[in-house]
Amino acid sequence: MATSVRRLPAQAACYLAIALLVTTAPVPAMAQSAFGGVLPDTQVLPNPAYDGRFTFVRLRYNGFGCLTNEGPGWHHDYPVAERHLMNIMTDLTRLDARTDSSVVLSPADPELLKYPTAYLSEPGCWEPSESEVKGLRGYLHKGGFLIVDDFRGMDWENFATQMARVLPESHFVPISRSDPVFNLLFGLDDRELQQQSFGQSQFQGIYEDNDVTKRLIVVANYNMDIGDYWQWSPTDLLPVASSNQAYKFGVNYILYGLTY
């Protein structure tokens, strides 16, 4: 990929509060329901043609599991959250990232192999087909990095069950705060995020060959919804300090996917 990344000094954190306030993206309109009220908007914008620039990839799954007014779980915060995060990435690094569009793909789509990182929302309702299981397994084994977000409570049971299908030889372990994924551009602290979390936040990971000294291939934000902070950061709905922390996690995750 034709991407370039430059690490910035830790002082770059002070720019986040300013950057997130000017980050904007259009929010899709709702579709009117024939039986009254409003139907969730599940519109998916056309994927841009691959051109070597870093592009945010969101994984799509079938069905309407975890349905809310934002659509099914995989669709939550789309496309606003990723647009905001990519704007922050371009402000704080030299990453040549798309800020005007993102990509939505099935794990079974061979196009996924063109992108170093992928994002999965609401995995408590994720039930991949055999072809999707095989596709995601190949993606992770060939160097892909999966970011899993926005799930809580009993959602873990389904997510762990599905990941056991994808990587039957692997298991989740708590990610140490000394792990490189938490110490690339920013040293991370999730205490601010506790204000809006769904319980005690946990960061669980799968490592290559189940060896914590090797590459992290899956990071799971359990009892967290970092994408929500990305989506609503230009508003006063969530604390600025919490949004700053969420962006720091996102920036570090993207850099990790590119450099490890």
N, C-alpha and C positions, 0 to 999 in steps of 0.2 A: 504494500500500500504506500502511496505517496503522502505520508504523514510525517510531521516533524513535531517533536515535543521538547520543550525546554522547562526544566524545573525552576521555580521561582523561590526566593527566600521566604521564610515563614511569615514575614511582615505582610505578604500578599493577603493574609486573612483579613486585614483591616479594610480591604477594598470590597469585600463581599457584601457588606451591608449597603454600600452605595450601588453596587452592580445589580443586586437583586431588585432594588426599587425601580430601576429603569428597564428591567426585563419584561417584555410583554409578548403575548402571542394570542391570536384570535381563538376564542372558545367556540366549538361547534354548536350550532343551534339544536334544539330538541325537535323531535318529530311528533306531530300531533297524533294522539291515539284515536282510533275510530270508535272506541268504547268509552271515551271520556278521559280527561286528564292528559298526561304527557307520556309518551313512550321514550325510553332511553335512546339516545342517539348512538348508533353503532356504526356510523359512517367511518369508512377508512379511506383516507386520501391516497391517491396513486403513489406507488413507490417511485422515487427518483431513479434514473438510470445510474448504475454503478460507474463512478469516475475516479476512484482511488481516494477520495476524501473520506475522513472519518464520518460515519453516519450512525446515529443511534438506531438500534434495532430492538423492536418489541416483539415478543413471541405471542402468537395468537393460538387459542385453542377453541375447539368446537363447542357449541352449546351456549346456554345463557346462565351458567353457574355464577353464583355470587352477584346476581343481577341487582343493580341499583339504578338511580336516575342517571348514572353515567354509563349505563350499559352493562354487559357482562364483565366479570372480574378482570379479564386480560386487558380490557379497554379502559379501565379506570385511569383517570388523569390524562388520557391521550387527547390530542397531541401536545397539550400545553406544557406538561411537566418536562418532557424531553427537549422541547424548544428552549425553555428557560435554562435547563442545565447546559445545553450546547452553547448558549450565549455566555454563560459563566465560564465555560471551558475556553472559549476564544478570548475572553477578557483576561484570564489569568495565565494562560499558557500560549504557546505558539502552535498548538494543534490546529491543523487545517480541517475544521469540522463544518459540516452543513448545519446552519442555523435556521434555514427556511423550510426544512422538510426532514422526515425520518422514514424509517422502513418498518413495515409490519410483515412478518413471515411466519409460516408454519415451521416447526422444528424439522419437518420432513423435506422442506424445500432446499435443494442443493445450493441455492443462492446464499443461504446462511453461511456457507463456508468462506464467503468473501469478506466477512465482517468479524473483527476480533472479539467483540463483546455482544451480549444479548441480555435483555431485561425481561423478566417474567413477573407479572403482577397477579396477586390473589391465587396462589397455587393450591389453596384449600379446595378449589373447585376444578382443578386441572386433572383431566383423565386422558392422557395421550393415547393415540392409536399405536399399533405396533410399528407402523412406518415412522411415526413421530418419535417413538422411543429410540428406534434405530438411528434416525437422523440426528437426534440430540446427542446420543452416545458418540457417534462419529465426530460430531462438532467438538465435543469436549476433549476427546482423545487426540484430535488433530491440532489442539492449541486454543480452542475457544474458551471464553470466560463467561460464566453465567451469573448474573445478579438477580436475586430473588427478593421480592419486596411485597409489603402490604398483606400480611397474614398474621393470624393470632390464634390462641387457644387451641381448639380441636383441629384447626386447619393443619397443624403439624402432622397429624396422623396420616392424612391423605397425601400430603406432600412427600413425606418420608417413604410412603408406600410406592408412589410413582417413581421417585428417584432410585429406589431399590430395583425397579425394572430397568431404568436407564443405566445405572452403574451397580450391578449386583455385587461386585467385588469390593465396593467402597462403603464407607460409613462417615457420618457427620461427627465432627468434634468441635468444641468451642474454639473460636479463633482468639489467640493470645493478642493482647493489646500491643505487644512488641512485634507482631507480624508486619512485614513490609506493607501489606495492603492498608494498614492504619497509620503508616508513617512515611508516605511518599512526599507529597507536597505539604500536607498538613498532618500534625499529630492530632489524633481524633479523641474526642470526649463526648459521650452520648448523654451526659447528665441533663443538658438542656432539652434533649428530645424526650426525656421522661415525662415532661409536662403534658404531652399530647399522645403518649404511647398507650398501648392496650394492656399494660402490665410490665413486668420487668423485661427490658429489652435483652435479646440474646443475639449474638452473631455466631452462627454456626457455619462450618465450612467443610468441604470435601477437598482433600489434597491428592495430588498424583501419587499413586501407589500407596495411599494411606500414610504418607510420610510428611510430617509437618515441616520438614526442611526443604521439601520440593514445592512445585508450583501449586498454588491454590487454584482450583478449577471451578468451584461453586462457592459463592458467598450468599448466605441467607439472612436477611434482616427479619428475625422472628419477633413478634409483638411490636412491630414497627410499621410505619407507612411513610417512608422517606419521600416517595413520589408526591404525596399530598403537600409536603412543604415546598417542593419544587413548583407544583402547580399554583399554589395560592400565595407565593412569596410577594408578588406586587401588591397584595391587599393587606388589610389590617386584621385578617381573620386568625392568623397564627403569629406567635412572637417572632420578631426579627432575629433574636439570638438563636432560636430553634431552627429557623430557616437557614441561617448561616451554617449551623452545624450540619444540616442535611446536605447542603451544597458541598461542604468539605468532604463528606463521605462519598458523594457522587463523583467529585473530581478525582479523589484518590482511586476509586474503583475503576474509572475509565483509564487513568494512567497505568494502573496495575495491569489491566487487560492488554494494554499496548506494549508494556515493557517486560512482562514475564511470560 
